Amino acid sequence: MPPYNPDLDENPPAEWTASRQRIAAADAVLFVTPEYNRSAPAVLKNAIDVGSRPYGKSVWSGKILSVSLKEVLPQFV
């Protein structure tokens, strides 16, 4: 999915539109992802941003959203 850019709100990329439609059709959304630098990965933040913009048109309104981050520890052999 292309990074969120408010300059593209007037003519959003097809990936943004498809993602927004899938979120709007869902009752709830669950994200499960490995953590990145002790936080959520940037691509997850981007997906949430795409769904919440443009201002006043968030597809997250009224949705149940859960984010589960998994710490990935290096394995030593």
Secondary structure in CASP SS format (residue, H / E / C, confidence):
PFRMAT SS
TARGET T0000
AUTHOR 0000-0000-0000
METHOD secondary structure of the structure
MODEL  1
M C 1.00
P C 1.00
P C 1.00
Y C 1.00
N C 1.00
P H 1.00
D H 1.00
L H 1.00
D C 1.00
E C 1.00
N C 1.00
P C 1.00
P C 1.00
A H 1.00
E H 1.00
W H 1.00
T H 1.00
A H 1.00
S H 1.00
R H 1.00
Q H 1.00
R H 1.00
I H 1.00
A H 1.00
A H 1.00
A C 1.00
D C 1.00
A E 1.00
V E 1.00
L E 1.00
F E 1.00
V E 1.00
T E 1.00
P E 1.00
E C 1.00
Y E 1.00
N C 1.00
R C 1.00
S E 1.00
A C 1.00
P C 1.00
A H 1.00
V H 1.00
L H 1.00
K H 1.00
N H 1.00
A H 1.00
I H 1.00
D H 1.00
V H 1.00
G H 1.00
S H 1.00
R C 1.00
P C 1.00
Y C 1.00
G C 1.00
K C 1.00
S C 1.00
V C 1.00
W C 1.00
S C 1.00
G C 1.00
K C 1.00
I E 1.00
L E 1.00
S E 1.00
V E 1.00
S E 1.00
L E 1.00
K E 1.00
E C 1.00
V C 1.00
L C 1.00
P C 1.00
Q C 1.00
F C 1.00
V C 1.00
END
